[in-house]
């Protein structure tokens, strides 16, 4: 148990708190894919939210059309004010195409589609649906800073399960890459990105104004993109990070589709675009070597920490992961395809809801 403060306000779990928070003025966004259908983790999340009683729960759903009907029927059993937005229907595609936004699909795009409707409430909380240890305190903890003058809060937790260290993409890619960038520049944006104890956590809360200001990357770079926008909007003084205690997620393979290696490419691209937004121009000729040096040092530190706790630790396997992620340490190519903030979007949240609901009804009937 510790109480160290970072450059951003850090709220610690010292007493297992469930603080007072404005849940009745909050929309909770829970992105789901077909793999969450009737799953134990998703069921726990939704069952707990029934007791939290937020104003609304918005589920942006990415699933093939033959799964939409069963998914909607399953979700209807929960006693929640629930909005289901099927993100993959033809009307949604046509709507986005009409304004030049129908491009790559992914988690970031799904969450962006939900943020517009969700931001009609005073506060917005976003979190994943694959959390096996989900607790009713999480929404309150994320909201507490917002009710006390902050504009943005980010969840953090230790990814420790089965006597192993997880959180591999964060530990072995994000952290050493940010440190490598800081070895060249100490720009405020890099200090901000380095202040978060688990920057790739999917759990955050924002005021509706900030939620409408997020330029969401389309896929796995969402969490980093949100931090970049939070820096510009809330800054150090308007940001808090909140200890969510024990947290168990599903684990992904390193290789293969939607594996951690693919995710590292999205995270890296978004990170480089984010720092460029704030005037940082990395030396990409030397950055891969500096990343490797920082990552090797961290692997040694994690090995010592694991041994101290009598955990299993595969040092060679960790270094293999670093090598797999190294290809993502490269200057972004192509056009920036981040989605526009809802405050400046060429369509309305009501149009998205109308199209997504009509698409779902058509394939569910």
N, C-alpha and C positions, 0 to 999 in steps of 0.2 A: 504494500500500500504506500502510495507516494502522493505528493501534491505539488509537483514541479509545474510552473507556468511556462508556456512557450511564448513566441511573439504574438500569437493569437490567444485570447482567453481560453483556458482549459478547465473544464468542469469535470471533477473526478467522482467516481463512485466510491465514496467513503462510508456510506450508511445504507446502501441499497435504496436510494431515494426514488419516490414517485412524486415529483413536484407538481404543484398546481399549474395547469396550463390550459390555454383556450382551445381545447379539442372541439368544442361545439362550433367554432368559427374556422374550422380547418378541413381542407380536402386532403385525403391521403391517396397518393398515386402508387399503385402496385403493378408494375409491368409483369406480364406473364407470357409464356410460350406454351406450346402444346405439351411440353414435358412436365409442366406443373399440374396438368389435369388430374383432379382427385388425389393429388399427392399429399402425403402426411405433413410435409413442411408448409405447403400452401394452405391446407386445411387449418393448421395451427394458427397461421397468420390471420386468416379471415375470422376464425372463431374468437381470437383475442380481440380483434378490432370490433366485434360485436359488443364487447364489454367497454371498449374505449369510447364508443359512440361519437365518431367524428361526424361533421356535417355531411360529408360525402366521401365515398371511396370510388376512385376512377381506375379502372383496369384497362390499360391498353393491351390488346391481345394480338399476338402474332401466331397464327395457326392456319393450316390449310382449311378450305371451306367445309370439308366433310367433318371437321372437328368442332366447328363453331357452334352448331346446335347443341351437342352434348355438353360443351363447355358452358354455354349460357344457362342451360338447365341446371347444371351442377352449381354454378354460382348463385342461382336464384334461391337456393335453400337457405342462404345466410341472411340474417336479420340486419341488413345494412341498406343505406341509401346508396345504391350501386349503379354506376354508369359503366357499361362495357363498350369499349371502342375497338371494333375489329379493324386492325391497321392494314389488312391485306386485301380488302375488297376492291372491286372495279370502280365504284363511285369515288372512293378515297383516292385511288390512283388517278382518275380523271380530274378530280378537283386539284390535286397537287400538280398534275401535268399542265393544267390551264394557267397556272401562275409560275411555271418553270421550276417547280420544286420536287418533281417526281424522279428521284434519283435513288441511290443505294439505300436499302433497308437495313435496319439494325436496331439495337436497343435504344440508342440515342434518338432515332427518329420516332420510335414508339412513345418514349417518354415525352418528347416534344409535342406530339399530337395530343397528349393528355394534359400537358401543362396549361395550354390555353383555356380549356374548360375548367380545370381545377383552380386556376387563378381568379375565378369569380368569387372565391372565398377569400377571407382576409389572410390566411396562411396556407402554405402548401408543404406537405411532408412527402418525401419520396423514399421508398425502400424496396428491397428485393423480396421475392416471394419464396425463396429457397432456404429460409432461415429456420433451422431445426429447433433453435432455442428461443424463438420469438417470445417477447414478454410485453405485458401491457404498459410497462414503464417506458418503453422505447419512444413512443410518440410524445409522451409528456416531457421526457428528457430533451428531445430534439426541439420541442416547442418552447421550453422554458426560457432560453436566451431571447427568443423573438418577443416574448411578452415582457422582457426586461430591457428593451432598448437596442437589441442587436438585429441585424437584417438577415443574417445567414448563420446557420449552424451545421456542423458536420459531425457525424458519428465516428467513433473509433473504438477499437476492441482488439484483443490479442487473438490471432488465428493460431490457437494451440489446441490440438486434438490428438488423442491416442498416443500421447508422449512423443509428438512430432511438432515441428514448426511448419506452419503453412503460410498463407499469404505470400506465395512465391513470386508472383508478378510484381508485387509491391516491394518485397525485400530485395529481389535480385535484379530488377529492371528499373523501376521508378526511382527508388532511393539512390542507387549508385549513379544513375543518369543525372539526377538533379545535383548531386554532389560534384559530378564531373563538370557540369555547367557552372557551378559556383566556384570551381577552381579557376575559372576564366573571368567571371564577372560576379559581383555581389549586388546586382540590381535588386531593387525591392521585390519585384515579382518572384525572383528565385528564393529570396528569404521567406516570402509568403508560402510558396509551394513546399519549402523544406520544413515549415512549421507544423505540418499535420502529421499526426501519429499513425494514421492509416488513410492516406490520401485517396486510395482507390476504393474505399468503402462506398457502397451504393446508397447509403443512408444519409439524407440531408434534409434540412428544412429551410424555407425562405419566406419572406413576406411576399404577398401577391405581386407587389411592384417589382421585386427582384425576379420572381419567377417569370414574369412577362418580359424580362430583359435578358434572358439566357439565350445565347446563340448555340444551340445544341449540335455537337458533332453527331453524325448519323449512326455511329456504331459504338465500339467499346471505348472510344475516347471520351465518352460522356462525362465521367467523373472529373477528369482533368479539365475539360472544357468549362464545366460548372465552376471549378476553382478559379480559372482565369477570369471569368466574368464576375465572380464574387470579389476578387481582388479589385477590379475596376469600380465596382458598385459599393461594396461594403468596406473594403480595405481591412487593415489590421484591427482598427478600433471597432468595426461593426461586425466582426466575425468571432464566433466561438466554436470550439470543438468539445464534444460531449462523450464521456465514457459510457458505453452501453454494456459494459461488463462482459459476461460470457457470451460467445457468439459462435455458432457452428453453421457452416455453409456446406453446400455440395462442393466437390472438388473436380477440377477439370484436368484433362491430360495436357501435357506440354505440346504435343504435335497433333495434327489432324484438324479438320474443320472446327471452328470455334474453340480451338485449343489455345493455351496460353501464348504460344509463339505467334499465332495469328493476332491475338489480342494485343501483343506487344507492339505490332506494327501500327495499330490504330492509336494506342496510347502514346507511342513515340511521335507520330505525326501531329496529334493534337497538342502535345507538349511543346513541340517546336513552333507550331503556329501560335500558341498562346504566348510564349516568351517573345516571339517576334512582334506580336501586337504591342508589347511594352518595351520595345527598343533593344532587345537582346539579339545579337547576331553571332551565333556560335561558330567557332572554327571547326567545320566538319572534317577537315583533314586530320586534326589531332584528337577530336572528340572520341572516336571509337577506342583509342588507346587509353584515354583518360577514364572512360567508362569501365574498361576492363580492369584497370588498376583499382578503381574505387570498389568494383564488385568483388575482386579477389580479396581485398581487405575485409569487406563485410562477410564473406564466406568464412574467413578465419574467425571473425568475431562471433558469428552465429554458431560455429563449431564449439567454441569455448562455452557459450551460453548453454548449448544443448548438453555438453558434457557435465557442466555444473549441476544441471537438473536431472541428469541420468536419462536423457532423451536419446532416441535413435537419431542419427544424423549421417547422411550419405554425402560426404564432402565431394567426392568425385561426381556424384549425380547433380549436386548444386552447381558445380563448375560447368557441367554439360548444359545445364539450363542457361547459365550466363552466356555460353557460346551460342545457344539457339536464339537468344534475345538480341545478340550483338548485331544481327542483320538489320534490326529496326533502328539502329543509331545512324540515321542517314537523313540528309536534307529532304524535306517533303517535295514530292513531284506533283505536277498537275495543279488543277484549280482547287481553291478552298471551297469545299462544299458544305460548310456548316450552315445549318438552318437559321433563318433570321429570328430575332426576338419577336415574341408575339406583340410587343408594343409597336412594331414596325412591319408586321407581316402583311402580305398582299391578300389575305383571306381572313375570315373571322372564325373564332372557336365554334360558334353556332353552325357554321357551314360544315366543319369537320364532324361535329356530333351528328348532324342530320345525315351526312353521307355514310358514316360508319354504322349508325343504327340501321339505316335502310339496307345496307349491304348484309348485315348480320341477320336481319329479319327475312331477307330473301332466301338465304341459304339454310335458315332454320325451319322454314315452313314446310 
